[in-house]
């Protein structure tokens, strides 16, 4: 190959009829210098990586590091066991909460024919016959409903499945009158219950009150709502706790739902 230098800076390489131009651009010059070097570097790195992997394999297989490997394996087992325990606990908590909510819904549905009458005087009686006491209580309840609540359709004992007081019997010291326990009234039909709930406002000022028969969980929500808002703005409907906040009605059927709703209120 013969090289000829020309005055304008070109170098003519004669190999047959092919000619190449010497780069006059810095970019082209850098390409000529850098690209081969970069490629060479990439090729040279691979043996280093291979050596490192080989050394790591040797270290891990060396008997002198058996103690380290055993400790690492034990630590890994502990961490995995802890992770499994936490995962199981999270799953258990989630299932337990869901089961509690489902059970509470079922219990509230079982109360769908009930009302709770509060404030009905409870006399201390020597009558120990449970059946006779229940008949006396039923008569008193029917009398209050017809004469004070005044439902659209008067009721009698045929409209009622059962009446019973709930809670601990308590007579204040030095008193001959027991502290009245709530009375749970179970109706035969839902229409009788609804008629009573629509007219319960007629008891205002009488010292008596009719409310829904709520599960312990929902009573807890109701009390929390009473503490957070005005009692006049809180009520229950079909087992759902409702409250009015700045003209907007909110509903809750679980404590978590109540906390989530109230935490975002303005």
C-alpha positions in Angstrom: 0.0 0.0 0.0 1.4 3.4 -1.1 0.7 6.6 0.9 0.6 10.0 -0.9 0.5 13.3 1.1 -1.4 16.1 -0.6 -1.2 19.8 0.4 -4.9 19.9 1.5 -4.3 17.4 4.3 -5.7 14.3 2.6 -3.9 11.0 2.7 -4.5 8.8 -0.3 -4.3 5.1 0.3 -4.0 3.2 -2.9 -5.3 -0.4 -2.6 -7.0 -1.0 -5.9 -9.4 1.9 -6.4 -10.5 2.5 -2.6 -9.7 5.8 -1.0 -10.2 7.0 2.6 -10.3 10.5 4.0 -8.4 11.5 7.2 -10.9 12.9 9.8 -10.8 16.6 10.2 -13.6 16.6 12.8 -12.9 16.3 16.6 -16.0 14.0 16.9 -14.7 11.7 14.2 -11.3 11.7 15.8 -12.8 10.8 19.2 -14.7 8.0 17.6 -11.5 6.6 16.0 -9.8 6.7 19.4 -12.6 5.9 22.0 -14.7 3.2 20.4 -11.9 0.6 20.1 -10.8 1.3 23.6 -14.4 1.0 25.0 -14.8 -2.3 23.2 -11.5 -3.5 24.5 -12.6 -2.6 28.0 -15.8 -4.6 27.7 -13.9 -7.6 26.6 -11.3 -7.3 29.4 -14.0 -6.9 32.2 -15.5 -10.4 31.6 -12.5 -12.3 32.9 -12.6 -10.2 36.1 -16.2 -11.0 36.7 -15.5 -14.7 36.0 -12.6 -14.6 38.5 -14.8 -12.9 41.2 -17.5 -15.5 40.8 -14.9 -18.3 41.0 -13.4 -16.8 44.2 -16.9 -16.5 45.8 -17.6 -20.1 45.0 -14.3 -21.1 46.5 -15.0 -19.1 49.7 -18.4 -20.6 50.1 -17.1 -24.2 49.6 -14.1 -23.7 51.9 -14.5 -25.7 55.2 -13.0 -22.9 57.2 -16.1 -20.8 56.5 -18.5 -23.5 57.6 -19.2 -21.7 60.8 -20.1 -18.5 59.0 -22.4 -20.4 56.6 -24.1 -22.2 59.5 -24.7 -18.8 61.3 -26.0 -17.3 58.1 -28.3 -20.3 57.5 -29.6 -20.0 61.1 -30.2 -16.3 60.7 -32.0 -16.9 57.5 -34.2 -19.5 59.1 -35.1 -17.1 62.0 -35.9 -14.3 59.5 -38.1 -16.6 57.4 -39.8 -18.0 60.5 -40.5 -14.5 61.7 -41.8 -13.5 58.3 -44.1 -16.6 58.2 -45.4 -15.8 61.8 -46.2 -12.2 60.9 -47.9 -13.3 57.7 -50.0 -15.9 59.5 -50.8 -13.3 62.2 -51.9 -10.7 59.6 -54.1 -13.3 57.9 -55.5 -14.4 61.2 -56.3 -10.9 62.3 -58.0 -10.2 59.0 -60.1 -13.3 59.1 -60.9 -12.8 62.8 -62.1 -9.3 62.1 -64.2 -10.4 59.1 -65.7 -13.2 61.2 -66.6 -10.8 64.0 -68.3 -8.4 61.5 -70.2 -11.3 59.9 -71.3 -12.6 63.3 -72.4 -9.1 64.3 -74.5 -8.7 61.2 -76.2 -12.1 61.9 -76.9 -11.1 65.6 -78.4 -7.8 64.5 -80.6 -9.5 62.0 -81.9 -11.8 64.8 -82.9 -8.6 66.6 -84.9 -7.2 63.7 -88.3 -7.9 65.4 -87.2 -6.5 68.8 -87.5 -3.1 70.5 -85.9 -2.0 73.7 -88.2 -0.2 76.2 -86.3 1.8 78.8 -87.5 3.4 82.1 -90.4 1.0 82.8 -90.7 0.8 86.6 -89.5 -2.5 88.1 -91.1 -3.4 91.4 -89.5 -5.7 94.0 -91.8 -8.7 94.1 -91.9 -11.9 96.1 -93.3 -13.8 93.1 -90.7 -16.3 92.2 -92.7 -17.8 89.3 -90.9 -16.8 86.1 -93.9 -17.4 83.9 -96.2 -15.3 86.0 -93.7 -12.5 86.2 -93.4 -12.5 82.4 -97.2 -12.3 82.1 -97.2 -9.3 84.5 -94.5 -7.6 82.5 -96.2 -8.3 79.2 -99.4 -6.7 80.5 -97.5 -3.6 81.6 -95.8 -3.3 78.2 -99.0 -3.6 76.3 -100.6 -1.0 78.5 -97.7 1.5 77.9 -97.7 0.8 74.1 -101.5 1.3 73.6 -102.0 4.2 76.1 -98.8 6.2 75.7 -97.1 5.2 72.4 -100.5 5.0 70.7 -99.6 3.1 67.6 -101.8 3.2 64.5 -103.0 -0.3 65.2 -103.4 -1.2 68.9 -101.7 -4.4 70.0 -102.5 -7.2 72.4 -100.6 -10.3 73.6 -101.1 -12.0 70.3 -98.8 -9.5 68.6 -96.0 -10.3 71.0 -93.7 -13.3 71.0 -91.9 -12.5 74.3 -91.0 -9.8 76.8 -88.0 -10.0 79.1 -85.8 -7.7 81.2 -82.1 -7.8 80.5 -79.2 -6.8 82.7 -78.3 -7.2 86.4 -81.1 -6.7 88.9 -80.1 -3.9 91.2 -81.8 -2.3 94.2 -80.0 0.9 95.4 -79.1 0.8 99.1 -82.0 2.0 101.3 -84.5 1.9 98.4 -87.6 -0.3 98.1 -87.6 0.2 94.3 -85.2 -1.5 91.9 -83.3 0.4 89.3 -85.4 -0.4 86.2 -83.7 -2.7 83.7 -84.4 -2.4 80.0 -87.2 -4.5 78.6 -86.8 -6.3 75.3 -90.0 -6.8 73.4 -90.1 -9.3 70.5 -93.0 -8.9 68.0 -94.6 -11.5 65.8 -94.5 -9.3 62.7 -92.2 -6.6 61.5 -95.2 -4.3 60.8 -96.1 -4.1 64.5 -92.5 -3.1 65.3 -92.4 -0.4 62.7 -95.7 1.0 63.8 -94.3 1.3 67.3 -91.0 2.9 66.1 -92.9 5.5 64.0 -94.9 6.6 67.1 -92.2 6.4 69.8 -92.0 10.2 69.9 -95.3 10.2 71.8 -93.2 9.0 74.9 -91.4 12.4 75.0 -91.5 13.7 78.6 -92.8 10.5 80.1 -89.5 9.1 81.4 -89.9 6.2 79.0 -87.9 5.6 75.8 -88.0 3.1 73.0 -84.9 2.3 71.0 -83.7 -0.4 68.7 -82.3 -3.6 70.2 -78.6 -3.2 69.2 -75.8 -5.7 69.5 -73.0 -4.8 72.0 -70.7 -3.8 69.1 -73.3 -1.4 67.7 -74.1 0.0 71.1 -70.5 0.8 71.4 -70.6 2.7 68.1 -73.7 4.6 69.3 -72.1 5.7 72.5 -69.0 6.8 70.6 -71.2 8.9 68.3 -73.0 10.4 71.3 -69.6 11.5 72.7 -68.4 12.9 69.3 -71.7 14.6 68.3 -74.8 16.0 69.9 -77.1 13.2 71.0 -79.9 14.9 69.1 -77.9 14.3 65.9 -77.4 10.6 66.5 -79.8 7.7 66.0 -80.1 4.2 64.6 -82.2 2.7 61.8 -82.4 -1.0 61.1 -79.3 -1.6 63.2 -77.3 1.1 61.3 -75.8 3.9 63.4 -76.5 7.3 61.7 -75.4 10.8 62.6 -75.9 14.3 61.2 -72.8 16.4 60.7 -73.3 19.8 59.2 -76.4 18.8 57.4 -74.9 15.6 55.9 -76.0 12.1 57.1 -73.4 9.5 57.7 -73.8 5.8 58.5 -71.7 3.2 60.3 -72.2 -0.5 61.1 -68.8 -1.2 62.5 -66.3 0.7 64.8 -63.7 0.7 62.1 -66.1 2.2 59.6 -67.2 4.8 62.2 -63.5 5.7 62.9 -62.7 5.9 59.2 -65.8 8.2 58.5 -65.2 10.5 61.5 -61.4 10.8 60.9 -62.1 12.5 57.5 -64.8 14.9 58.6 -64.1 18.6 58.2 
